[in-house]
Amino acid sequence: MASAELRLIRRRIRSVGSTMKITRAMELIAASRIVRAQQRVAANRPYTERLRDVVRRVAAASGGIEHGLLDNRDLRVIGVLVVGSDRGLAGAHNTSVIRSAEGRLGELHAVGTGFRVYCVGRKAQTHLRYRGHQVERTFLGVTDTPGYGDARAIANVLMNDFAEGIIDAVEVHSTRYHSALVQDVTTFRLLPAEPPAEGADEDAAGYSFEPSAEVILGRLLPRYVEAMVFGVLLDASASEHAARRQAMKAATENAEELIHVLTRQANRARQSEITTEITEIVGGAEALARG
């Protein structure tokens, strides 16, 4: 009959084995989602770059156009958009983004600049509220498989607050997807939209526009902001799946190693029991022989 120690070790082996099955399944699911997310990122980037190029061409032809989304103001209140995830078990994916955003909020507080926090994902919302920050708006259920409608909803909230003067700029804290192994935190200013540099497009004068360049630019700028937000969501989604795959792969490998260690301990405990039983049998046989 197995001893209490051996029963405990075997119970731990079964428990770790069950956990390893879960982490392996999550690793496989994340790996399958990375492929689709990576394809969406790769398909969106040329569109965004082309849209940026068109905006610059039209802006260069319009010649010093004024538009609400290009309005540079004194920075009294800054909107901070933190793009995390709804689910955990993704390694340092959420922690890195939240740390970047918290550092920026600390800088703004130190210089006396106001800020309004917008969150994408439950993890960012929960952490920032726990740390005492007021979250003005949270967008949930977005990062797993983001759609363009999600990006439009987020962009509309930010553009409306910017147009009404509630915020004077918008900064985005998110992750940039490079590969399944490399994702890093990125920070950039979304609003006001970056105006084209002087002489950014020397060929713009060779184009004719119908309707006018001013009207076209007024229609393109909101679409451009939406496309930028959509690109951020796609990068964040791909980064989340990649980080979760790495975390679950590491957890599976650790579980396998722990099972090996526990198996060796169980074998030693069983060998000790067998040795004890043999010793008792031999001792009993010797006692009977003497009798």
N, C-alpha and C positions, 0 to 999 in steps of 0.2 A: 504494500500500500504506500502511495506517494506521501512524502512528508509535507508539512505545511509550507516549508520554503520552496519545495519543488512545485507544489500547486500554485503558489503565488507567482513564480517565474513563468510558468506555462500560461497563466491568466494574462500576464503582461505581454507575452508573445502574441497571444490571440488579439489583445487590444491594439497593439502596435500594428499588427497585420491588417486589422480592419481599417485603421487610420491610413495605412499605406495604400490600400485600395482606393480610398476616397481621394487622396492627393494625386495618385496616378491618373484617376479618371479626370480630375480637374486639370491636370497638366495636358492631357490629350484634348480636352475640350478647348482649352486656351490656345493650344497649338493649331487646332483647326480654324479657330476664329482669327488668328493672326493673319492667315493667308488672305482671307476676305478683307480684313481691315487694311492690310498692306496694299492690296489691289485698289481699294478705294482711295487711299492716300496718294498712290502713284497716278491714278486717273484724275484726281482733283488738282494737283499741283500745276500741270500745264494750263488748265483753265484759269486758275487764279493769276498765274504769271501773265497770261495773255490779256486778261481783264485789266490788270495793273498797267500793262503797256498801252492799251486802248485809252484808259483814263489819262495817262500822261500825254498821249498824242492830242486828245481833245482839249485838255487843259492848256497845253502849249499853244494850240491854235486859238483858244478863246481869249488869251492875253489878259492875265490878272483878274480872272473872274472871282467874284465873291460868292461863297456858298456857306450855308450854316454849318455843314460838316467840316469845312476847312477853317472855321473861325478859331484863331488862336487867342486865348484870353488869359487874364491873370489867374493863376492856379489857386483858387480859394478852396474848392472841394474837388477831390479826385475820386473817380469811381474805380474800384479795384475788382476785377473779375477773376475769381479763383476757380480754375477748372480741375476738379478732382474726379472721383468716381463714386458710384452708389454702393459698391461692394468692396470689402477688404480682401485680405489674403493676396495682396499684390505687391509684396515686398515694400520697398521704399517709395513706391510710385506716389502715393498720397502725401507721405511725410515730407518728401522733397519739395513738392509744390507748396504745401502749407507753410513750411519753414521759410520759403522765399517770400510768400505773401506776408507772413507775420513780420519778417524783417523790414519789408517796405512800409507796413503800417506803423511799425515802431519809428522809422525815420520820419514819416509824415507827422506823427504825433510830437516828435521832438522839435520839429521846426514850426509847429503850430498850424499846419495845413489840415483842413478837414478832409474826411474821406467817407465814402459810402461803399459797403461791401456787397458784392453780388457773387453768389456761389453756384457752381454747377456740380452736382453730386452731393449725396448725403454726408459723406465723410468730411468734406471741407466745412459744410454747414455745422455739423455736430461739434467739430473741434473748435471752430472760431467762436461759436456761441458759448462753449464751455470756458473759453479763455476770456469771455466778457465782451466780445465784439458784437455789435448789432448787425445782423445780416438783413439787408433791405429786401432782397429777392433771392429765391433759391429755385433752381430748375432741376427736377428729379427725373429719373428714368431716361436720361439722355445719352450717357457715355457708352453704354453697352453696344448699341447699334444706332448711332446718330443719323438723323435725316435732315434734309435741307429745311424742312418746316421747323425743326428744333432750332436751327441756326437763325432762321428768320425771326422766331419769337424772341430769342435772346437779343439779337441785334436791334429789334424794334424797341425793346425796353431801354436799351442803352442809348439809342439815337433819340428817343423821345425825352429822356432825362437830360441829355446833352442839349437838345434844341430848346427845352424849357428853362435852361440855365440852372437846373438843380445840381449838375456836376459840370466841371469845366474841362475835364479830360477823362479818358478811360485807359487804364493800364490792364494788361492781361498777364496772368501768371499761369502757365500751363507747361506741358511737356512736348518736346519735339521728337518725333520718331525718325530715327536714322536706319536702324536695322533691328532684327529680333534680339540682338544682344546689346544695342546701344540706344539709349533714350536719355535725353538730358532736359533740365528745366530751362524754359525760355521765358523771357519777359519783354514785352514790347508795348508801345502806345498804339492803341486802336483808333482813338478819337482825341483831338481832331485828325482827320485823314491827312496823311503826309502830302503836302503840296508838291507838285513837280519842280525839280530844280531848274534853274535858268539854263536854257539851251539843252534840256534833257532830250529833245527830239528835233533835230535839225530838218527832218523831212516833213514835219507837221504842216508847214505852209503849203505843201503840194497837195493837200487833201481839201475837198469841199464837203460841207456838212449840210444835211437836210433832215430835220430842221436845224436850227442854229447850234453851234458848238456849246453855247451856254445851256440850252435846253437839254441837249444830249448828256452833258456832264451832270446836270441836275438829276437826271434819271439814272445815270450810271453809278454815282457815288453811293446811294443806298444799297444797290446790288453789290458793289465792291465791298462794303462793310459786311454784308451778309455772307459773301464768299469768304472773307477773311475769318469770320467766326466759324463757318462751316469747316474750313481747313483746320482751325484749332481743335474743333471737336473730333475730327477724323484722326489727327495726330494723337490726341489724348486717348482715344479709344484704342488705337493700335498700340500705344505705349502701355496702356493698362493691361491688355491681353498678353503682351510680351513680358511685362514684369510679373504677372501672375504665373505665366508658364515657368519662368526662371525660379520663382519662389516655390512652386509646387514640385518642380524637379528637384530642387535642393531638399525639400521636405521628404520626398520619396527616398532619395539617397540616404538621408539621415535615418529614416525608418528602417531601411534595409540594413544599415550598419548596426543599429540598435538591436535588431532581431538576431544578427550574427552574434553579438555580445551576449545577449540573453540566452541564446541557444548553447553557447559555451558554458555559461553558468549553470544551465539546466543539466547539461551533460556531466559537469563536475559534481553537482548535487546528486544526480542519479548514481554516478560511480561511487560516491561516498556511501550512499545507501547500500549499494551492492556489497561494498567492502565490509560494511558493518554487519550485513546479513550473513556473509560468508564467515566472518569472525565468530558470530554467535553460533552458527551451525557447527563450526570446527570445535569451539569450546564445549558445546553440548555433547558432541560425539566423544571428545576426550573424557568428559565427566562420566558418560555412560560406560566407556571402556574401563575406567578406573573402578567403577562400581561392580 
